[in-house]
Amino acid sequence: MLLELLKGVLGGLRRRLNSPSVQSGTAAPTCLSFVVCSIDEARFARLRTNLEIRLAGQRWELIRIADARSLAEGYNRGLARARGEFVVFCHDDIELLQADVAARLLAALRTCDVVGVAGSTRLRDSHWISAGRPHIHGQVVQPGPDGGHVLNVFCRHAQQPEAGDIQALDGLFIAARRTVADALRFDAVNFDGFHLYDLDFSFRAHRAGYRVGVCHDLLLYHQSTGNKDEVWGRYARHFEDCFAGRLSTDAGAPAAVYQLRLADKSQDRKST
């Protein structure tokens, strides 16, 4: 049953990947600003090339902060330079896998103020995935343990365009209306490193009444698998102290991440 579920999710994503809704060379009136903090020349070059391919025909810009003191500080500086109506804050080791990613993203931002590709409708602590089922949403392709790739699916309803009432987003990819990002900004005082800035931003957006969502039809590859080290633990404890009494006590079922091994992360990938 699980295998059939994963095959169904992958089949739906394949159909979306192969059905572009943006015609190359058709200029769109909206400008997307991508803000990335990157000290790695190779990673930044790969990201730029990927955006040039995936955003062909769309007005966009890429703003690089190469000397960020923290992700919050760097993103705030990039936001000040951004000219787009919508701003995307992302890691430098992601790859957009769909030809019509701009159309999908802009469609989501017509109904939401802040969107991501993975997150939860409940935030119990400093790790969004700990909310468990049915609260966690989204999907991400990541490196597999054997050198291949794995499609991680965090929910059973990826056929829906997006999930609403989200309280927390993973920071690998967060897009927001420019006006909302300006109003919220990232907290560079409490989160002066490289952890928990994302949960703080998205949880404050939720608490402020903004519409926060997870896109079920955006597929990204993320090179990193995360690192919950001692530094992360220190910021995690600080996050929970900052929001003490405001986190959810609604315990879902244990988190189950459905995984499907992929032979190739590209559009013509096949399950193995």
C-alpha positions as a Markdown table, in Angstrom:
| # | Residue | x | y | z |
|---|---|---|---|---|
| 1 | Met | 0.0 | 0.0 | 0.0 |
| 2 | Leu | 2.8 | 2.4 | 0.9 |
| 3 | Leu | 4.6 | 1.6 | -2.4 |
| 4 | Glu | 1.4 | 2.3 | -4.4 |
| 5 | Leu | 1.0 | 5.6 | -2.5 |
| 6 | Leu | 4.5 | 6.7 | -3.3 |
| 7 | Lys | 4.1 | 5.7 | -6.9 |
| 8 | Gly | 1.0 | 7.8 | -7.1 |
| 9 | Val | 2.7 | 10.8 | -5.6 |
| 10 | Leu | 5.7 | 10.4 | -8.0 |
| 11 | Gly | 3.3 | 9.9 | -10.9 |
| 12 | Gly | 1.5 | 13.2 | -10.1 |
| 13 | Leu | 4.8 | 15.0 | -9.8 |
| 14 | Arg | 6.0 | 13.6 | -13.1 |
| 15 | Arg | 2.8 | 14.8 | -14.8 |
| 16 | Arg | 3.3 | 18.3 | -13.4 |
| 17 | Leu | 7.0 | 18.3 | -14.4 |
| 18 | Asn | 6.1 | 17.5 | -18.0 |
| 19 | Ser | 3.2 | 19.9 | -18.3 |
| 20 | Pro | 4.8 | 23.4 | -18.3 |
| 21 | Ser | 2.4 | 26.3 | -18.1 |
| 22 | Val | 4.9 | 29.0 | -18.9 |
| 23 | Gln | 6.0 | 29.4 | -22.5 |
| 24 | Ser | 9.6 | 30.3 | -22.9 |
| 25 | Gly | 10.1 | 33.8 | -24.0 |
| 26 | Thr | 6.8 | 35.1 | -22.7 |
| 27 | Ala | 7.6 | 37.9 | -20.3 |
| 28 | Ala | 5.5 | 38.1 | -17.1 |
| 29 | Pro | 4.9 | 41.4 | -15.4 |
| 30 | Thr | 5.9 | 40.3 | -11.9 |
| 31 | Cys | 9.5 | 40.3 | -10.7 |
| 32 | Leu | 10.8 | 37.6 | -8.4 |
| 33 | Ser | 13.7 | 38.4 | -6.2 |
| 34 | Phe | 15.8 | 35.5 | -5.0 |
| 35 | Val | 18.0 | 36.2 | -2.0 |
| 36 | Val | 20.8 | 33.8 | -1.1 |
| 37 | Cys | 23.6 | 33.9 | 1.5 |
| 38 | Ser | 26.5 | 32.0 | -0.2 |
| 39 | Ile | 30.3 | 31.9 | 0.3 |
| 40 | Asp | 30.7 | 29.0 | -2.1 |
| 41 | Glu | 31.4 | 30.1 | -5.7 |
| 42 | Ala | 30.5 | 26.7 | -7.2 |
| 43 | Arg | 27.2 | 26.4 | -5.4 |
| 44 | Phe | 26.3 | 29.9 | -6.3 |
| 45 | Ala | 27.1 | 29.4 | -10.0 |
| 46 | Arg | 25.0 | 26.2 | -10.1 |
| 47 | Leu | 22.1 | 28.0 | -8.5 |
| 48 | Arg | 22.3 | 30.9 | -11.0 |
| 49 | Thr | 22.4 | 28.5 | -13.9 |
| 50 | Asn | 19.4 | 26.6 | -12.6 |
| 51 | Leu | 17.4 | 29.8 | -12.2 |
| 52 | Glu | 18.3 | 31.0 | -15.6 |
| 53 | Ile | 16.9 | 27.8 | -17.1 |
| 54 | Arg | 13.8 | 27.5 | -14.9 |
| 55 | Leu | 12.8 | 31.2 | -15.0 |
| 56 | Ala | 13.3 | 31.8 | -18.7 |
| 57 | Gly | 10.7 | 34.3 | -19.8 |
| 58 | Gln | 10.1 | 35.6 | -16.3 |
| 59 | Arg | 11.5 | 38.8 | -14.9 |
| 60 | Trp | 13.7 | 37.9 | -11.9 |
| 61 | Glu | 16.9 | 38.8 | -10.1 |
| 62 | Leu | 19.3 | 37.0 | -7.9 |
| 63 | Ile | 20.8 | 38.8 | -4.9 |
| 64 | Arg | 23.9 | 37.3 | -3.3 |
| 65 | Ile | 25.1 | 38.1 | 0.2 |
| 66 | Ala | 28.6 | 36.6 | 0.5 |
| 67 | Asp | 29.5 | 38.0 | 3.9 |
| 68 | Ala | 26.4 | 37.4 | 6.0 |
| 69 | Arg | 27.0 | 37.4 | 9.8 |
| 70 | Ser | 23.9 | 35.2 | 10.1 |
| 71 | Leu | 21.2 | 34.1 | 7.8 |
| 72 | Ala | 18.7 | 36.5 | 9.4 |
| 73 | Glu | 21.1 | 39.4 | 9.0 |
| 74 | Gly | 22.0 | 38.4 | 5.4 |
| 75 | Tyr | 18.4 | 38.0 | 4.3 |
| 76 | Asn | 17.4 | 41.4 | 5.8 |
| 77 | Arg | 20.3 | 43.0 | 3.8 |
| 78 | Gly | 19.2 | 41.2 | 0.6 |
| 79 | Leu | 15.6 | 42.2 | 1.2 |
| 80 | Ala | 16.6 | 45.8 | 1.3 |
| 81 | Arg | 18.2 | 45.5 | -2.1 |
| 82 | Ala | 15.4 | 43.4 | -3.7 |
| 83 | Arg | 13.2 | 45.0 | -6.3 |
| 84 | Gly | 10.6 | 42.3 | -6.8 |
| 85 | Glu | 7.0 | 42.1 | -5.7 |
| 86 | Phe | 7.8 | 38.7 | -4.3 |
| 87 | Val | 11.0 | 37.7 | -2.5 |
| 88 | Val | 12.4 | 34.1 | -2.2 |
| 89 | Phe | 14.9 | 33.3 | 0.6 |
| 90 | Cys | 16.6 | 30.1 | -0.2 |
| 91 | His | 19.7 | 28.0 | 0.4 |
| 92 | Asp | 22.5 | 28.0 | -2.2 |
| 93 | Asp | 22.4 | 24.2 | -2.6 |
| 94 | Ile | 18.9 | 23.8 | -4.0 |
| 95 | Glu | 17.8 | 23.0 | -7.6 |
| 96 | Leu | 14.4 | 23.8 | -9.0 |
| 97 | Leu | 13.2 | 20.7 | -10.9 |
| 98 | Gln | 10.2 | 22.1 | -12.8 |
| 99 | Ala | 10.1 | 24.0 | -16.0 |
| 100 | Asp | 7.0 | 26.1 | -14.9 |
| 101 | Val | 8.2 | 26.8 | -11.3 |
| 102 | Ala | 7.4 | 30.5 | -11.7 |
| 103 | Ala | 3.8 | 29.9 | -12.6 |
| 104 | Arg | 3.4 | 27.5 | -9.7 |
| 105 | Leu | 5.0 | 29.8 | -7.2 |
| 106 | Leu | 3.1 | 32.9 | -8.3 |
| 107 | Ala | -0.2 | 30.9 | -8.2 |
| 108 | Ala | 0.5 | 30.0 | -4.6 |
| 109 | Leu | 1.4 | 33.5 | -3.7 |
| 110 | Arg | -2.0 | 34.7 | -5.0 |
| 111 | Thr | -3.7 | 32.8 | -2.2 |
| 112 | Cys | -0.9 | 32.9 | 0.4 |
| 113 | Asp | 1.3 | 35.6 | 1.8 |
| 114 | Val | 4.2 | 33.3 | 2.7 |
| 115 | Val | 4.9 | 29.9 | 1.1 |
| 116 | Gly | 7.4 | 27.1 | 1.4 |
| 117 | Val | 7.9 | 23.5 | 0.2 |
| 118 | Ala | 7.9 | 21.8 | 3.6 |
| 119 | Gly | 6.3 | 22.7 | 6.9 |
| 120 | Ser | 3.6 | 22.0 | 9.5 |
| 121 | Thr | 0.2 | 23.2 | 10.5 |
| 122 | Arg | 1.3 | 22.7 | 14.2 |
| 123 | Leu | 4.5 | 23.8 | 15.9 |
| 124 | Arg | 5.2 | 21.9 | 19.0 |
| 125 | Asp | 8.9 | 22.6 | 19.5 |
| 126 | Ser | 11.9 | 23.7 | 17.5 |
| 127 | His | 11.6 | 21.0 | 14.9 |
| 128 | Trp | 8.6 | 21.4 | 12.6 |
| 129 | Ile | 8.5 | 17.7 | 11.7 |
| 130 | Ser | 7.9 | 16.6 | 15.3 |
| 131 | Ala | 4.2 | 17.7 | 14.9 |
| 132 | Gly | 3.7 | 14.4 | 13.2 |
| 133 | Arg | 0.7 | 13.3 | 11.1 |
| 134 | Pro | -1.5 | 14.8 | 9.8 |
| 135 | His | 0.1 | 18.1 | 10.4 |
| 136 | Ile | 3.3 | 17.9 | 8.3 |
| 137 | His | 3.3 | 18.8 | 4.6 |
| 138 | Gly | 5.4 | 19.0 | 1.5 |
| 139 | Gln | 8.1 | 17.0 | -0.4 |
| 140 | Val | 11.8 | 17.4 | -1.1 |
| 141 | Val | 14.3 | 15.4 | -3.1 |
| 142 | Gln | 17.6 | 14.8 | -1.3 |
| 143 | Pro | 20.7 | 12.7 | -1.6 |
| 144 | Gly | 20.2 | 9.1 | -0.8 |
| 145 | Pro | 22.4 | 6.9 | 1.4 |
| 146 | Asp | 23.7 | 4.9 | -1.5 |
| 147 | Gly | 24.8 | 7.8 | -3.7 |
| 148 | Gly | 21.4 | 8.1 | -5.5 |
| 149 | His | 18.5 | 10.3 | -4.6 |
| 150 | Val | 15.4 | 10.0 | -2.4 |
| 151 | Leu | 12.0 | 11.7 | -2.7 |
| 152 | Asn | 10.8 | 12.5 | 0.8 |
| 153 | Val | 7.0 | 13.0 | 1.0 |
| 154 | Phe | 5.7 | 14.4 | 4.3 |
| 155 | Cys | 2.0 | 14.0 | 3.7 |
| 156 | Arg | -0.6 | 11.9 | 2.0 |
| 157 | His | -2.3 | 14.7 | 0.0 |
| 158 | Ala | 0.4 | 16.1 | -2.3 |
| 159 | Gln | -2.2 | 16.2 | -5.1 |
| 160 | Gln | -3.6 | 19.4 | -3.6 |
| 161 | Pro | -1.9 | 22.6 | -4.9 |
| 162 | Glu | -1.0 | 23.8 | -1.4 |
| 163 | Ala | -1.8 | 23.3 | 2.3 |
| 164 | Gly | -3.0 | 26.3 | 4.3 |
| 165 | Asp | -3.0 | 27.3 | 8.0 |
| 166 | Ile | 0.8 | 26.5 | 8.1 |
| 167 | Gln | 2.5 | 27.6 | 11.3 |
| 168 | Ala | 6.2 | 26.7 | 10.5 |
| 169 | Leu | 8.2 | 26.4 | 7.3 |
| 170 | Asp | 11.6 | 24.8 | 6.6 |
| 171 | Gly | 14.1 | 27.4 | 5.6 |
| 172 | Leu | 15.5 | 25.7 | 2.4 |
| 173 | Phe | 12.9 | 27.8 | 0.4 |
| 174 | Ile | 10.6 | 30.5 | 1.7 |
| 175 | Ala | 8.8 | 32.9 | -0.6 |
| 176 | Ala | 6.9 | 35.9 | 0.6 |
| 177 | Arg | 5.1 | 39.0 | -0.7 |
| 178 | Arg | 7.5 | 41.9 | -0.5 |
| 179 | Thr | 5.1 | 43.9 | 1.8 |
| 180 | Val | 4.9 | 41.0 | 4.2 |
| 181 | Ala | 8.6 | 40.4 | 4.3 |
| 182 | Asp | 9.2 | 44.1 | 5.0 |
| 183 | Ala | 6.7 | 44.0 | 7.8 |
| 184 | Leu | 8.1 | 40.9 | 9.5 |
| 185 | Arg | 11.8 | 40.9 | 8.7 |
| 186 | Phe | 14.1 | 38.2 | 10.1 |
| 187 | Asp | 15.1 | 38.4 | 13.7 |
| 188 | Ala | 18.9 | 39.0 | 13.6 |
| 189 | Val | 19.0 | 39.7 | 17.3 |
| 190 | Asn | 17.6 | 36.5 | 18.8 |
| 191 | Phe | 18.8 | 34.3 | 15.9 |
| 192 | Asp | 22.3 | 35.6 | 15.1 |
| 193 | Gly | 23.5 | 32.4 | 13.6 |
| 194 | Phe | 22.4 | 29.9 | 11.0 |
| 195 | His | 19.6 | 28.0 | 12.7 |
| 196 | Leu | 15.9 | 28.5 | 13.6 |
| 197 | Tyr | 15.6 | 31.8 | 11.7 |
| 198 | Asp | 13.1 | 30.1 | 9.5 |
| 199 | Leu | 10.8 | 28.8 | 12.2 |
| 200 | Asp | 10.9 | 32.2 | 13.9 |
| 201 | Phe | 10.0 | 34.0 | 10.6 |
| 202 | Ser | 7.2 | 31.7 | 9.6 |
| 203 | Phe | 5.8 | 31.3 | 13.1 |
| 204 | Arg | 5.6 | 35.0 | 13.6 |
| 205 | Ala | 4.0 | 35.3 | 10.2 |
| 206 | His | 1.3 | 32.8 | 11.3 |
| 207 | Arg | 0.8 | 34.6 | 14.6 |
| 208 | Ala | 0.5 | 37.9 | 12.9 |
| 209 | Gly | -2.5 | 36.6 | 10.8 |
| 210 | Tyr | -0.7 | 36.2 | 7.5 |
| 211 | Arg | -1.7 | 33.3 | 5.2 |
| 212 | Val | 1.2 | 30.8 | 5.4 |
| 213 | Gly | 1.1 | 27.7 | 3.1 |
| 214 | Val | 3.1 | 24.8 | 1.8 |
| 215 | Cys | 3.2 | 24.2 | -2.0 |
| 216 | His | 2.4 | 20.6 | -2.8 |
| 217 | Asp | 3.2 | 21.1 | -6.5 |
| 218 | Leu | 6.7 | 22.6 | -6.1 |
| 219 | Leu | 9.5 | 20.1 | -6.3 |
| 220 | Leu | 13.1 | 21.0 | -5.3 |
| 221 | Tyr | 16.3 | 19.1 | -4.9 |
| 222 | His | 18.2 | 20.0 | -1.7 |
| 223 | Gln | 21.8 | 18.8 | -1.4 |
| 224 | Ser | 21.9 | 19.0 | 2.4 |
| 225 | Thr | 20.3 | 16.5 | 4.7 |
| 226 | Gly | 20.6 | 18.8 | 7.8 |
| 227 | Asn | 22.9 | 18.8 | 10.8 |
| 228 | Lys | 21.3 | 18.9 | 14.3 |
| 229 | Asp | 24.6 | 19.6 | 16.2 |
| 230 | Glu | 25.3 | 21.2 | 19.5 |
| 231 | Val | 25.0 | 24.7 | 18.0 |
| 232 | Trp | 21.6 | 23.9 | 16.5 |
| 233 | Gly | 20.5 | 22.6 | 19.9 |
| 234 | Arg | 21.5 | 25.8 | 21.6 |
| 235 | Tyr | 19.4 | 27.9 | 19.2 |
| 236 | Ala | 16.6 | 25.3 | 19.4 |
| 237 | Arg | 16.4 | 25.8 | 23.2 |
| 238 | His | 16.5 | 29.6 | 22.7 |
| 239 | Phe | 13.6 | 29.4 | 20.2 |
| 240 | Glu | 11.5 | 27.4 | 22.6 |
| 241 | Asp | 12.2 | 29.9 | 25.4 |
| 242 | Cys | 11.2 | 32.8 | 23.1 |
| 243 | Phe | 7.9 | 31.2 | 22.3 |
| 244 | Ala | 7.2 | 29.5 | 25.6 |
| 245 | Gly | 3.4 | 29.1 | 26.1 |
| 246 | Arg | 2.7 | 29.8 | 22.4 |
| 247 | Leu | 3.6 | 26.5 | 21.0 |
| 248 | Ser | 1.0 | 23.8 | 20.2 |
| 249 | Thr | 0.3 | 21.0 | 22.6 |
| 250 | Asp | -1.6 | 19.1 | 19.9 |
| 251 | Ala | 0.3 | 15.9 | 19.5 |
| 252 | Gly | -0.2 | 14.1 | 16.2 |
| 253 | Ala | 0.8 | 10.6 | 15.2 |
| 254 | Pro | 4.5 | 9.9 | 15.0 |
| 255 | Ala | 6.0 | 11.6 | 11.9 |
| 256 | Ala | 6.2 | 9.2 | 9.0 |
| 257 | Val | 8.2 | 10.4 | 6.0 |
| 258 | Tyr | 7.4 | 8.4 | 2.9 |
| 259 | Gln | 10.5 | 7.8 | 0.8 |
| 260 | Leu | 11.0 | 6.6 | -2.7 |
| 261 | Arg | 14.4 | 6.0 | -4.1 |
| 262 | Leu | 15.1 | 7.7 | -7.5 |
| 263 | Ala | 17.6 | 6.7 | -10.1 |
| 264 | Asp | 17.8 | 10.3 | -11.3 |
| 265 | Lys | 16.6 | 13.6 | -9.8 |
| 266 | Ser | 15.9 | 15.1 | -13.3 |
| 267 | Gln | 12.6 | 15.3 | -15.1 |
| 268 | Asp | 12.9 | 11.8 | -16.6 |
| 269 | Arg | 13.8 | 10.1 | -13.3 |
| 270 | Lys | 12.5 | 6.6 | -12.6 |
| 271 | Ser | 11.9 | 4.8 | -9.4 |
| 272 | Thr | 14.4 | 2.1 | -8.4 |
